[in-house]
Amino acid sequence: MTKHEFFVDMTCEGCSGAVTRVLTKLDVKFDIDLPNKKVFIDSDKDKDVLLETLKKTGKTVTYIGPK
């Protein structure tokens, strides 16, 4: 399993809630670091699948790399 790090432009609990909703549907393990606007995802899924899923929140998302 790979741990992926993403930058997601989250500013509040509502933003992190949106991230939680889309990632829960994917059935992956994840951690949200709201102050640093980072999301860490443990998954064997392709990073592009994870990136497209995070973009469904409407937030700016950038793939930083494997952690």
C-alpha positions in Angstrom: 0.0 0.0 0.0 1.3 3.4 -0.9 0.9 6.6 1.1 0.1 9.6 -1.2 0.3 13.2 -0.3 -1.9 15.8 -1.8 -2.3 19.6 -1.4 -6.0 20.5 -1.1 -7.0 24.2 -0.8 -9.1 23.7 2.4 -10.0 26.7 4.6 -12.5 25.3 7.1 -14.2 22.2 8.6 -16.7 22.3 5.7 -13.9 21.8 3.2 -12.4 18.9 5.1 -15.9 17.5 5.4 -16.2 17.5 1.6 -12.9 15.7 1.3 -14.1 13.1 3.9 -17.3 12.5 1.9 -15.6 11.8 -1.4 -12.8 9.7 0.1 -15.2 7.6 2.2 -16.9 6.5 -1.0 -13.5 5.2 -2.3 -13.0 3.1 0.8 -9.4 4.2 1.4 -7.6 5.1 4.6 -6.8 8.8 4.9 -5.7 11.6 7.2 -6.6 15.3 6.7 -4.1 18.0 7.9 -6.4 21.1 7.7 -3.9 23.7 9.0 -1.4 22.7 6.4 -4.0 21.9 3.7 -2.7 18.4 3.2 -4.4 15.1 2.6 -2.6 11.8 3.1 -4.2 8.7 1.5 -3.1 5.1 2.0 -4.2 3.2 -1.1 -3.2 0.9 -3.9 -5.4 2.9 -6.3 -3.7 4.9 -9.0 -2.8 8.4 -8.0 -4.8 9.8 -10.9 -7.9 8.1 -9.5 -7.3 9.7 -6.2 -6.6 13.1 -7.7 -9.8 13.0 -9.8 -11.8 12.0 -6.7 -10.4 14.9 -4.7 -11.2 17.3 -7.5 -14.9 16.4 -7.1 -14.8 18.6 -3.9 -14.4 21.7 -6.2 -11.2 22.6 -4.4 -7.8 23.2 -6.0 -5.9 19.9 -5.7 -2.2 19.2 -6.3 -0.4 15.8 -6.1 2.7 16.3 -4.0 4.0 12.7 -4.3 4.4 9.5 -2.4 5.1 9.9 1.4 
